[in-house]
Amino acid sequence: MTGEQQEQYLAKRGRVVAIVIAATMLIWMAAQWLGQAMGLPGRYALLFDFAAIAALIWAVVNIYQIWRLRREMQG
C-alpha cells in the first residue's frame, strides 16, 4: 500500500469509528427512553447499557489501532 492509500484507509476507518460512536449514543438514548416509556424492567436497561459499553470498547480499540498505525507511518 502506498502512503496515500494508507491515509485513505485510516481516514475511512476513522469515519466508521465516528459513526459507530454517534449511532451507539443515539440508539442507547432512544432505548433508555423507550424502555422507560414502555415500563420495561430495569434488566433491559442494563442489557442496553452493556451493548453500548461493548460498542464503545470496540471504538476505543480501533482508535488506538489507528493512532498506532499513524505513528508507524510517520516514523
N, C-alpha and C positions, 0 to 999 in steps of 0.2 A: 504494500500500500504506500502510495506517495504521501507526502506531508499534507497536501491539500485534501486528499481522500480521508486521511485520518482525522483532520479537523472537521470535515463534514460529518463523519461518523460520530465523533464525540458531540458535535452540536445536535445531531438528531437524537442521540441518546439522552442528552440533557433536556431536550424538549419532551421526550417521553416521560422522564422523571418528573418534570414540572407538571405535566398533565395528570400523572398518577397522583401527585400530592394534592392538586386542586380538586380532582374528582373524588378522591378519598374524603377530603374535608366536607365537600358538598353532600356526598352520599351519607356520610356519618351524621351530619347535622339534620338531614332530611329523615334519616332513620330514627334519630332521637325524638324528633318532633312527632313523627307518625306513631312511634311506639307509645308515646305519652297520650296522644290524641285517641288512639285505639284502645288504650288501657291494657297494653301488653305487660306481662310480668317483667320484673327487673332483670331476670336472667337473659331476656332477649336483648336488652340494652347492653348487657355485659358481652354478649356474643358480637354485637356490632362494634363495641369497643375493641375487642380482641382482633377483629377483622381489620379495623382501621390501624391498630398498632402494627399488625403484620405488614400491611401495605407501606406504612411509614418506615419500618425497619428495612424493607426491600429498597425503598428510595434512598435511605441513608447509605446502605451498602453500595448502591450504584453510584451515588455521588462520590463516595470515597474512591471507587474504581476509576471514575472519570478524572478525578483530581490526580490520582497516581499516574494514569496514562499521560495526562498533560505534562506532568513533571518529567516523566521519562522522555517525552518528545522534546522538551526544552533543553535537557542537559544530559 
